[in-house]
Amino acid sequence: MKNFAHRVAVVTGAGSGLGRALALALAGRGARLALSDVDTDGLAGTVASADGLGAEVRGYELDVADRAAVLAHAEEVAAEFGRVNLVVNNAGVALGATVEEMSFEDFDWLMGINLGGVVNGTKAFLPHLIASGDGHLVNVSSVFGFIGVPSQSAYNAAKFAVRGFTEALREEMLAARHPVGVSCVHPGGIKTDIVRNARGGAGGDRESAAAGFDKIAMTTPERAARTILRGVQRRSARILIGPDAYLFDAMPRVLGSAYQRPVATLARFGRKRAGLE
């Protein structure tokens, strides 16, 4: 997929952040867009912006954790657009809580979206990507798919799983010689509202965490979108976003499991500074 003109691109979580930036970057490159989100107001804004760039675009209210809805969505998009060339399983949420504090309900909520949404989107659209003769699937993991982080056990579990699922799928496509490229994306800090909208902690604590994240996030959504689309054009297996992503990738390679002690020390220092210890 050397260019995106007239290609049918599906993007989940397109109402804000990275999903919106991807939608608009694809619109600027002449793609035909099927965009979805549970946030209908945010999605409407993205659709309007893409339309203003001259793109053929349709918006769909979609909960990626709802398997039946995702399966129906794939058939609807294929029928309306005639084919599907690119799918980006981007929708995701965050949860800040230790294993002790975390409820089963919150764990299931995050896994249903961050892992279940990727599995649902992949299974639903894969036959259409194969049939297109020139397909590409992008699943968004995280730098937290490289290392474990205190208070991020659920997010780690989902993002490690997305990485393994996507790498295995890529091998399957290569082994079967299907015309589908597969990329796993590992963003570092991107300036979005994912932390601000996360579950876990009191509202004030969440706002403080979001403000701290805003200060250290090194990459804009627009730059991240450009990096992802360049990776698709290169058929990259792994797409790292931001200099911090390369650091997180290197830590377990260089230190092995020894990376866990300094990360735990930093986490404890952070809790002390926040007055939690």
Buried (B, 14 or more C-beta within 10 A) or exposed (E): BEEBEEBBBBBBBBBBBBBBBBBBBBBBBBBBBBBBBBBEEBBBBBBEBBBEBEBBBBBBBBBBBBBEBBBBBBEEBBEEBEBBBBBBBBBBBBBBBEEEEBEEEBBEBBBBBBBBBBBBBBEBBBBBBBBBEBBBBBBBBBBBBBBBBBBBBBBBBBBBBBBEBBBEBBEEBEEEEBEBBBBBBBBBBBBBBBBBBBBBBEEEEBEEBBEEBBEEBBBBBBBBBBBBBEBBBEEBBBBBBBEBBEEBBEBBEEBEEEBBEEBEEEBEEBEEEEEEE
